[in-house]
Amino acid sequence: MEWWFHLPLALWSLWVFLFGLGVGSFLNVVVARLPYEKSLIWPSSRCFVCFRKIRLTDNLPILGYFRLRGRCRHCAAPYSPRYLILEVATGLAFLGLFWLEIVTQASFGPDFLKPWFHAPGLMFPYLDYNNPIPHWRCWVHFVIHSLLLLGLLAAALIDAKHKIIPLQITYLGTAFGLLTNAIFPWPWPNGLADIAKLPVGTTWMELPLNVPIPNGLAMWPFWGPWPSWAPPGSMAMGLLTGLIGAGVGLLIGRGIKALFEVGLGKEALGLGDADLLMMAGSFLGWQAISLALPIGAVITLVAVVPMFLWAKIRGRRFDPALPFGPGIAAGVVACWLGWPWLGELVRAAYFDLLVMAILGGIVGGGLLLFGFLLRRPPEPSTAKSS
């Protein structure tokens, strides 16, 4: 295949990357201002040293930074390289999301672009010269999930620096997730014909493995088989999927916090972590975020070990009270983008109430026991009696 056959895809990918750079520039403003409850709109971007207004051309992602060599035009104060890094990282993250969710649904594409999310309603026109512009469903799907990714990034970065997750992110994100699920209920962007093979009257616990569950904006419906009063494509289906996803995310976060604190004997985790799971659940549904917390804990542990060793090498004290928001955000992204594989592993247990109750009891009891094992006896008082 000649290189020019890939030119349309390269142009669309470039557009998505530039869009991500612009979002990354806005994300810098969110991370810098929101923890201090400052307006994201007023005043316009300014130097933190001389407080002079930054020109629009100087504020262009990447170009503005290199044009000024990372310094203020007026006072020559250096800008932190994190602004540039965050812009580029956001652009790459959006590009990766576009490839994983949209491009893999390409029509007439090469063999390596096989459907991953089982969303035939998208059908990105890889080599369809009769319809070279992606369908509006592709862009709606991408923009909505991009907003979820933006919320996760903002929450993770703010929590990493300030150890807080602002309610403006999680509550506004939850409201938007519920709204989008109501407007575009499962199985959107797929049609009803794409779910014709799913059984209606029998439990999905016995669903044959060769019958995939199509993924919509929310990965799966709130239950299968669905009740007659909440059929696929209805607002009732969308609202229930979002509400139950948000409720389960909140319950998992706060339930684990409560059980772990009872065993540990002191405060652990934060309410913002539960709110972050609530926001993710309102977008993706309860199944896709049910594993986000344990996967996030593993990711956090993997990150903590080298940080601990680096602190020991440098002879510095290691603070074990690390924010958990970045780990949860990473766990949500891992579950979300890996759900076509993860979902196939766990779906046999996800549509049976008895099995879910048993698994919930095992996990809850394990957390309680783990907290007791980590509990330290109170230190003896050294105060002298008078």
C-alpha positions as CSV (number, residue, x, y, z in Angstrom):
1,M,0.0,0.0,0.0
2,E,1.4,3.4,-1.1
3,W,2.1,6.0,1.6
4,W,-0.5,8.5,0.2
5,F,-3.3,6.1,1.1
6,H,-2.6,6.9,4.7
7,L,-2.7,10.7,4.2
8,P,-6.4,11.2,5.2
9,L,-5.8,9.3,8.4
10,A,-2.6,11.3,9.1
11,L,-4.5,14.6,8.6
12,W,-7.3,13.5,11.0
13,S,-4.7,12.4,13.5
14,L,-2.9,15.7,13.3
15,W,-6.2,17.5,13.8
16,V,-6.9,15.5,17.0
17,F,-3.4,16.0,18.3
18,L,-3.7,19.8,17.8
19,F,-7.1,19.7,19.5
20,G,-5.4,17.9,22.4
21,L,-2.7,20.5,22.6
22,G,-5.3,23.2,23.0
23,V,-7.1,21.2,25.7
24,G,-3.7,20.8,27.4
25,S,-3.2,24.5,27.4
26,F,-6.6,25.0,29.1
27,L,-5.7,22.1,31.5
28,N,-2.7,24.1,32.7
29,V,-5.1,26.9,33.7
30,V,-7.4,24.5,35.5
31,V,-4.5,23.0,37.5
32,A,-3.0,26.4,38.4
33,R,-6.3,28.1,39.4
34,L,-9.0,25.7,40.4
35,P,-7.4,24.6,43.7
36,Y,-7.4,28.2,44.8
37,E,-11.0,28.7,43.6
38,K,-10.0,31.3,41.1
39,S,-11.9,32.0,37.9
40,L,-10.8,30.0,34.8
41,I,-11.7,32.8,32.5
42,W,-10.7,36.1,34.2
43,P,-8.1,37.4,34.3
44,S,-6.4,36.3,31.1
45,S,-3.1,34.4,31.2
46,R,-0.4,36.4,32.9
47,C,3.2,36.0,34.1
48,F,3.4,35.0,37.7
49,V,6.4,37.3,38.3
50,C,5.6,40.6,36.6
51,F,1.9,40.0,36.2
52,R,1.9,41.3,32.6
53,K,-0.6,39.9,30.2
54,I,0.7,37.1,27.9
55,R,0.0,37.8,24.3
56,L,-2.3,35.4,22.4
57,T,0.5,34.4,20.0
58,D,2.8,33.7,22.9
59,N,0.2,31.5,24.5
60,L,0.0,29.1,21.5
61,P,0.8,25.5,22.6
62,I,4.4,24.4,22.0
63,L,5.1,27.3,19.5
64,G,4.7,30.0,22.1
65,Y,7.0,28.2,24.6
66,F,9.8,27.7,22.1
67,R,9.4,31.1,20.5
68,L,10.1,32.7,23.9
69,R,12.6,30.0,24.9
70,G,10.6,29.3,28.0
71,R,10.8,32.8,29.4
72,C,8.5,35.8,29.9
73,R,8.6,38.3,27.1
74,H,8.6,41.2,29.5
75,C,10.7,40.2,32.6
76,A,12.5,37.1,31.3
77,A,11.3,35.0,34.2
78,P,11.5,31.3,33.3
79,Y,8.3,29.3,32.8
80,S,8.1,25.9,34.3
81,P,8.6,23.1,31.6
82,R,5.6,21.3,33.1
83,Y,3.4,23.6,31.0
84,L,5.0,22.3,27.8
85,I,5.0,18.7,29.1
86,L,1.3,18.8,30.0
87,E,0.3,20.2,26.6
88,V,2.3,17.5,24.7
89,A,1.1,14.8,27.0
90,T,-2.6,15.8,26.6
91,G,-2.2,15.9,22.8
92,L,-0.7,12.4,22.8
93,A,-3.4,11.2,25.2
94,F,-6.2,12.5,23.0
95,L,-4.5,11.0,19.9
96,G,-4.2,7.6,21.6
97,L,-7.9,7.7,22.6
98,F,-8.8,8.6,19.0
99,W,-6.9,5.6,17.7
100,L,-8.1,3.1,20.2
101,E,-11.8,3.9,20.1
102,I,-12.4,5.4,16.7
103,V,-9.7,4.3,14.2
104,T,-9.9,0.7,15.2
105,Q,-13.4,0.7,13.8
106,A,-12.1,1.6,10.4
107,S,-13.8,0.5,7.2
108,F,-11.6,-0.8,4.4
109,G,-8.5,-0.5,6.6
110,P,-5.5,-2.8,7.0
111,D,-5.7,-6.0,9.0
112,F,-4.1,-4.5,12.1
113,L,-7.1,-2.1,12.5
114,K,-9.5,-4.7,13.7
115,P,-12.5,-3.7,15.8
116,W,-11.6,-3.4,19.5
117,F,-14.6,-1.8,21.1
118,H,-17.2,-3.7,19.0
119,A,-18.8,-0.4,18.1
120,P,-19.8,-0.8,14.5
121,G,-21.9,2.3,14.7
122,L,-18.8,4.4,14.4
123,M,-17.1,2.9,11.3
124,F,-14.2,5.4,10.7
125,P,-13.7,5.8,6.9
126,Y,-10.1,4.7,6.6
127,L,-10.1,4.3,2.8
128,D,-13.7,5.1,1.9
129,Y,-13.3,7.8,-0.8
130,N,-17.0,8.1,-1.3
131,N,-17.4,9.2,2.3
132,P,-13.9,10.6,3.4
133,I,-15.2,12.6,6.4
134,P,-15.8,10.6,9.6
135,H,-19.5,10.4,10.5
136,W,-20.8,12.7,13.2
137,R,-21.2,9.8,15.5
138,C,-17.4,9.4,15.6
139,W,-16.8,13.0,16.7
140,V,-19.6,13.0,19.3
141,H,-18.3,9.7,20.7
142,F,-14.7,11.1,20.8
143,V,-15.6,14.5,22.2
144,I,-17.7,13.0,25.1
145,H,-15.0,10.5,26.1
146,S,-12.4,13.3,25.7
147,L,-14.2,15.3,28.3
148,L,-14.1,12.3,30.7
149,L,-10.4,12.0,30.0
150,L,-9.9,15.7,30.7
151,G,-11.7,15.4,34.0
152,L,-9.6,12.5,35.1
153,L,-6.4,14.3,34.1
154,A,-7.4,17.5,35.9
155,A,-8.4,15.6,39.1
156,A,-5.2,13.5,39.1
157,L,-2.9,16.4,38.6
158,I,-4.5,18.6,41.2
159,D,-4.6,15.7,43.7
160,A,-0.9,15.0,43.1
161,K,0.1,18.5,43.9
162,H,-2.5,19.7,46.5
163,K,-3.9,16.4,47.8
164,I,-7.5,17.5,47.0
165,I,-10.0,16.7,44.2
166,P,-12.2,19.8,43.6
167,L,-15.9,19.2,43.7
168,Q,-16.2,21.4,40.6
169,I,-14.6,18.6,38.6
170,T,-16.3,15.6,39.9
171,Y,-19.8,17.0,40.4
172,L,-19.9,18.8,37.0
173,G,-18.4,15.8,35.4
174,T,-21.1,13.5,36.9
175,A,-23.9,15.8,35.7
176,F,-22.4,15.8,32.2
177,G,-22.0,12.0,32.2
178,L,-25.7,11.5,33.2
179,L,-26.8,13.9,30.5
180,T,-24.8,12.3,27.8
181,N,-26.1,8.8,28.8
182,A,-29.7,10.1,28.7
183,I,-29.2,11.6,25.2
184,F,-27.1,8.8,23.8
185,P,-28.3,5.7,25.7
186,W,-26.7,2.2,25.3
187,P,-26.1,0.7,22.7
188,W,-25.5,4.1,21.0
189,P,-23.6,4.5,18.6
190,N,-24.7,1.0,17.6
191,G,-28.2,0.3,16.4
192,L,-30.7,-2.2,17.8
193,A,-29.7,-4.6,15.0
194,D,-26.2,-4.9,16.6
195,I,-27.6,-6.4,19.8
196,A,-30.1,-8.8,18.1
197,K,-28.0,-11.8,19.2
198,L,-28.2,-10.9,22.9
199,P,-30.7,-13.0,24.8
200,V,-33.7,-11.1,26.3
201,G,-35.3,-13.6,28.6
202,T,-32.4,-15.6,30.1
203,T,-29.6,-14.5,32.4
204,W,-26.5,-13.0,30.8
205,M,-24.4,-15.0,33.2
206,E,-24.8,-17.9,30.7
207,L,-24.2,-15.7,27.7
208,P,-22.1,-17.6,25.1
209,L,-18.5,-16.4,24.8
210,N,-18.8,-16.0,21.0
211,V,-21.6,-13.4,21.5
212,P,-19.9,-10.1,22.3
213,I,-21.7,-7.3,24.2
214,P,-21.4,-4.2,22.0
215,N,-19.8,-1.2,23.8
216,G,-21.5,2.2,23.7
217,L,-20.7,5.4,25.4
218,A,-21.4,3.5,28.5
219,M,-19.6,0.2,28.1
220,W,-22.5,-2.1,29.0
221,P,-26.2,-1.6,30.0
222,F,-27.0,-1.4,33.7
223,W,-28.3,-5.0,33.6
224,G,-28.8,-7.9,31.2
225,P,-31.3,-8.9,30.2
226,W,-32.8,-5.5,30.5
227,P,-36.4,-5.0,31.9
228,S,-39.2,-4.2,29.4
229,W,-39.7,-0.7,30.8
230,A,-36.0,0.3,30.1
231,P,-35.3,-1.1,26.6
232,P,-32.1,-0.3,24.7
233,G,-32.0,3.1,23.1
234,S,-34.5,4.6,25.6
235,M,-33.8,7.5,28.0
236,A,-34.7,5.2,30.9
237,M,-31.9,2.8,29.8
238,G,-29.4,5.7,29.6
239,L,-30.4,7.4,32.9
240,L,-30.4,4.1,34.8
241,T,-27.0,3.1,33.3
242,G,-25.5,6.5,34.4
243,L,-27.2,6.7,37.8
244,I,-26.3,3.2,38.8
245,G,-22.8,3.7,37.5
246,A,-22.4,6.8,39.6
247,G,-24.0,5.2,42.6
248,V,-21.8,2.1,42.5
249,G,-18.7,4.2,42.0
250,L,-19.6,6.3,45.1
251,L,-20.5,3.2,47.1
252,I,-17.3,1.4,46.2
253,G,-15.2,4.4,47.1
254,R,-16.9,5.3,50.4
255,G,-17.5,1.6,51.3
256,I,-13.8,0.7,50.9
257,K,-12.8,3.9,52.8
258,A,-15.1,3.0,55.7
259,L,-14.1,-0.7,56.0
260,F,-10.4,0.1,55.7
261,E,-10.6,2.8,58.3
262,V,-12.4,0.5,60.8
263,G,-9.6,-2.0,60.4
264,L,-6.8,0.5,60.4
265,G,-8.2,2.6,63.2
266,K,-7.5,5.9,61.6
267,E,-8.6,8.0,58.6
268,A,-7.5,6.6,55.2
269,L,-8.3,7.6,51.6
270,G,-10.4,10.7,50.9
271,L,-14.0,11.5,49.9
272,G,-12.7,13.0,46.7
273,D,-11.5,9.6,45.6
274,A,-15.1,8.2,45.9
275,D,-16.4,11.3,44.0
276,L,-13.9,10.6,41.2
277,L,-15.2,7.0,40.9
278,M,-18.8,8.5,40.9
279,M,-17.9,10.7,37.9
280,A,-16.3,7.9,35.9
281,G,-19.3,5.6,36.6
282,S,-21.8,8.2,35.3
283,F,-20.0,8.0,32.0
284,L,-19.0,4.4,31.7
285,G,-21.5,2.4,33.8
286,W,-20.9,0.4,36.9
287,Q,-19.2,-2.6,35.4
288,A,-16.3,-0.7,33.8
289,I,-15.4,1.1,37.0
290,S,-15.9,-1.8,39.4
291,L,-12.3,-2.9,38.9
292,A,-10.8,0.7,38.8
293,L,-10.0,0.9,42.5
294,P,-8.0,-2.4,42.8
295,I,-6.2,-1.8,39.4
296,G,-5.5,1.8,40.5
297,A,-4.1,0.4,43.8
298,V,-1.7,-1.9,41.9
299,I,-0.6,1.0,39.6
300,T,0.0,3.2,42.7
301,L,2.0,0.5,44.4
302,V,4.2,0.0,41.3
303,A,4.8,3.8,41.2
304,V,5.5,4.0,45.0
305,V,8.3,1.4,45.1
306,P,10.7,3.3,42.8
307,M,9.8,6.6,44.6
308,F,10.6,5.0,48.0
309,L,13.9,3.6,46.7
310,W,14.8,7.0,45.2
311,A,14.1,8.7,48.5
312,K,16.3,6.2,50.4
313,I,19.1,6.7,47.9
314,R,19.0,10.5,48.3
315,G,18.7,10.1,52.1
316,R,15.4,11.9,52.2
317,R,12.3,11.0,54.3
318,F,9.6,9.3,52.3
319,D,6.1,10.5,52.9
320,P,3.7,7.5,52.8
321,A,0.6,9.7,52.7
322,L,0.4,9.8,48.9
323,P,-2.6,11.1,47.0
324,F,-4.6,8.2,45.5
325,G,-6.4,10.3,42.9
326,P,-3.8,9.7,40.2
327,G,-3.9,5.9,40.8
328,I,-7.7,5.9,40.6
329,A,-7.7,7.9,37.4
330,A,-5.1,5.5,35.9
331,G,-7.2,2.5,37.0
332,V,-10.3,4.0,35.4
333,V,-8.5,4.6,32.1
334,A,-7.0,1.0,32.2
335,C,-10.5,-0.5,32.8
336,W,-12.2,1.7,30.2
337,L,-9.7,1.2,27.4
338,G,-9.1,-2.4,28.3
339,W,-12.7,-3.3,28.8
340,P,-13.2,-5.3,25.6
341,W,-10.7,-7.8,27.1
342,L,-11.4,-7.3,30.8
343,G,-15.1,-7.5,30.3
344,E,-14.9,-10.9,28.6
345,L,-13.0,-12.2,31.6
346,V,-15.5,-11.1,34.3
347,R,-18.9,-10.9,32.5
348,A,-19.9,-14.4,33.6
349,A,-20.0,-13.1,37.2
350,Y,-21.4,-9.6,36.5
351,F,-25.0,-10.4,35.7
352,D,-25.9,-12.6,38.7
353,L,-26.9,-10.9,42.0
354,L,-25.9,-13.8,44.2
355,V,-22.4,-14.1,42.7
356,M,-21.9,-10.3,43.0
357,A,-23.0,-10.3,46.6
358,I,-20.6,-13.1,47.5
359,L,-17.7,-11.4,45.7
360,G,-18.6,-8.1,47.4
361,G,-18.5,-9.8,50.8
362,I,-15.2,-11.4,50.1
363,V,-13.6,-8.2,49.0
364,G,-15.1,-6.2,51.9
365,G,-14.0,-8.8,54.5
366,G,-10.5,-8.9,52.9
367,L,-10.2,-5.1,53.2
368,L,-11.3,-5.1,56.8
369,L,-8.8,-7.9,57.6
370,F,-6.0,-6.0,55.7
371,G,-6.7,-2.9,57.8
372,F,-6.5,-4.8,61.0
373,L,-3.1,-6.3,59.9
374,L,-1.7,-2.9,59.1
375,R,-3.0,-1.3,62.4
376,R,-0.2,-0.2,64.7
377,P,-0.5,-0.2,68.5
378,P,-0.6,3.3,70.0
379,E,2.7,4.7,71.1
380,P,3.2,4.8,74.8
381,S,2.9,8.3,76.3
382,T,6.2,9.9,77.4
383,A,4.6,12.7,79.4
384,K,5.7,12.8,83.1
385,S,3.0,12.7,85.7
386,S,3.0,15.6,88.2
